[in-house]
Structures are given as structure tokens and as C-alpha cells.
Amino acid sequence: MNRLTFQIYRIIVPKFIRKRILAKRLPIAILDYYDSLPEPPSKEIEIVLNYLRKNSIAIFPYDFQDEYQAQDIEVFDDREKGMCYVLQDGKRLYFKKRWGKQKIRNLYNLLSKEQDIRSPHRYLTEQFRFEDGEVLVDVGAAEGNFALSVVEKASKIVLFETDKAWIEPLQATFEPWKDKVTIVQKFVSDVTNATNTTLDDYLSLDGSGVFLKIDVEGAESRLLEGAKRILGQQDRVKAAVCTYHKQNDEKEFTELLSNYSFQVSPSDGFMLFYFDKKIKAPYFRRGLIRAVRNA
């Protein structure tokens, strides 16, 4: 399909139908690709291929996700704040105003899958932990579920979120810890101006360990470019950096952080990020890399 034909296709064919077509065609293309290779796929890849042979397309192509059911999630009303929330480890996690309860259930169900111990998008492991007294810098905080999971351990939390509709829910969620939580409504990039900041320009950290959680919809490379001081000079740095948005992110970010003397390892398993219109062979991507540097 040439570019003009593709543009006409996008105009004529409704989005929901295009999604259905993609859901059928992409698994076939993936299976055909791996069947055409001269060598059999790795055991990790074969697990994912077996899932696609039996199931519809999924971002997390693993059986564990079937254990999660959105209808099992209880959503509560806070009439005083005009927002709904779910309970996460006994703490209130608020969501955007005007969101219906089913939309909240669906999102929190996805968030729960993301942080399942078997998920390729899981930030923490038994070896890669958030320790008492560390500073959390959460870039791309959204609803703040990860920050909420470590709020009692953190000495300080900085939440970067540019979506205006998330600011009030974040303020409500972290109200009990407002003395140590700062919400910053700026993009984190490689420049500093009215709407952007670099981590190097914004953060002034002491000797405390810092934990960077970075999930910024494909802008991770620019963020890392603006964090040279933090990455190169700050004592005790951990970073969980998402690598599923672009095909080469895992390789490029691993090399970059290794040059700063980080020990880098990928998350287990793969994601199938079929929302990327440029997705191509070999199709599967690591959800994130975990990096540690102790100066």
C-alpha cells in the first residue's frame, strides 16, 4: 500500500474497523515472519508465538493477563472531591473527573497487568527495589499508581505530568503526603523553557539515592540527553526506562547508560506494542530496562 492509498484508507475506513483488521492481520504477519527464518526462535519468543496462535492480539501476549478481570475492580465515589477512586494497598488512587466507573475499571485493570510480577512492564523486582529514603522522580506519572506504591518509603517524590486533567486527581491521591510530594506540570526534555525542563536543570539532589521512573510516550531519548549531570555525577542512581515505544530504544538506551557506568538489564519477556504505526519485524520489544549505578 503506497502512501496516498494509505491516507485514503485511513480517511474512508473507520478507526474501529481498522483496529479489527490490524488485530487479524498483524498476528498472521508475525507468525509468517518467524516461520520464514532459517533458525528457530528463542524459547522466550516461542512462548509469545504460541500465545498468538491461540489468542487475539495483546500488548502483553502472555496467559497471566487472563487472570485479571476489570469487572472485579471496585470503584468508589468521593462526592466531596467530585472524583472516583480505587483502593491500592489500602490507599486511595484517584482518577480524572467525568470518567465513568467502567473506564476506571478498564484502566486500573491494565495497570494491574503492567505491574504483575510476570509482566514485561514491571518496574521492580526482588533484586531491583525501591529502598527506604530514596528520592523518586516519576516522569510521566499519569494517575500516579507507581508513586503511590512506594510513597511511604520515599523521602521525597517529584511527579512530572503535563496532562492538566491528571493534576487534580494527583493532588487528591497524594494529599496525605503533600509535604514530600511535588507535582510539576512540564515536559521533561533536553531543553528548558516555559513548557519544558531538563532533569539537570530542575533537580538539585543531595547524597540521597535517586530512583528515576521514565515513561514518556517515546520522548525518552530527549529526556536522557537532558540528564547528563544526574546520570554521570549523582551518587546512587537507579533508572527504570521504558523501551517499548520505539524499535531501537532498548539497544540505544542500554549503550547510553552503560557509558555512564550503569549496570543494565532488560525486563523479562516482550511487549507487542501494536499501537506503533511503524511496527515492523522483529515486532517484539522489551518493556523496559533497569539500570543501577553506585558511585
VENHU-V887363 format. One record per backbone hydrogen bond with DSSP energy under -1.0 kcal/mol. NH is the residue of the N-H (numbers start at 1). CO is the residue of the C=O. If there is no record, write none. Layout:
# VENHU-V887363
nh:NH co:CO
nh:NH co:CO
This chain:
# VENHU-V887363
nh:6 co:2
nh:7 co:3
nh:8 co:4
nh:9 co:5
nh:10 co:6
nh:11 co:7
nh:12 co:8
nh:13 co:9
nh:18 co:14
nh:19 co:15
nh:20 co:16
nh:21 co:17
nh:22 co:18
nh:23 co:19
nh:24 co:20
nh:25 co:21
nh:26 co:22
nh:29 co:25
nh:30 co:26
nh:31 co:27
nh:32 co:28
nh:33 co:29
nh:34 co:30
nh:35 co:31
nh:36 co:32
nh:46 co:42
nh:47 co:43
nh:48 co:44
nh:49 co:45
nh:50 co:46
nh:51 co:47
nh:52 co:48
nh:53 co:49
nh:55 co:51
nh:62 co:60
nh:65 co:62
nh:66 co:63
nh:67 co:64
nh:68 co:65
nh:72 co:69
nh:73 co:70
nh:76 co:85
nh:78 co:83
nh:82 co:78
nh:83 co:78
nh:85 co:76
nh:86 co:93
nh:88 co:91
nh:91 co:88
nh:93 co:86
nh:95 co:84
nh:99 co:96
nh:104 co:100
nh:105 co:101
nh:106 co:102
nh:107 co:103
nh:108 co:104
nh:109 co:105
nh:110 co:106
nh:111 co:107
nh:112 co:108
nh:113 co:109
nh:114 co:110
nh:115 co:111
nh:116 co:113
nh:119 co:116
nh:122 co:119
nh:125 co:128
nh:133 co:153
nh:134 co:131
nh:135 co:209
nh:136 co:156
nh:137 co:211
nh:138 co:158
nh:139 co:213
nh:140 co:160
nh:141 co:160
nh:144 co:141
nh:148 co:144
nh:149 co:145
nh:153 co:150
nh:154 co:150
nh:155 co:134
nh:157 co:180
nh:158 co:136
nh:159 co:182
nh:160 co:138
nh:161 co:184
nh:166 co:163
nh:167 co:164
nh:170 co:166
nh:171 co:167
nh:172 co:168
nh:173 co:169
nh:174 co:170
nh:177 co:174
nh:178 co:175
nh:180 co:177
nh:182 co:157
nh:184 co:159
nh:186 co:184
nh:187 co:195
nh:189 co:197
nh:193 co:196
nh:197 co:187
nh:200 co:226
nh:202 co:198
nh:203 co:199
nh:210 co:236
nh:211 co:135
nh:212 co:238
nh:213 co:137
nh:214 co:240
nh:215 co:139
nh:219 co:216
nh:223 co:219
nh:224 co:220
nh:225 co:221
nh:226 co:222
nh:227 co:224
nh:231 co:227
nh:232 co:228
nh:233 co:229
nh:237 co:293
nh:238 co:210
nh:239 co:291
nh:240 co:212
nh:241 co:289
nh:242 co:214
nh:243 co:287
nh:249 co:246
nh:252 co:248
nh:253 co:249
nh:254 co:250
nh:255 co:251
nh:256 co:252
nh:257 co:253
nh:258 co:254
nh:259 co:255
nh:261 co:258
nh:262 co:257
nh:263 co:292
nh:265 co:290
nh:267 co:288
nh:271 co:285
nh:272 co:59
nh:274 co:272
nh:276 co:273
nh:279 co:276
nh:283 co:280
nh:284 co:282
nh:285 co:271
nh:289 co:241
nh:290 co:265
nh:291 co:239
nh:292 co:263
nh:293 co:237
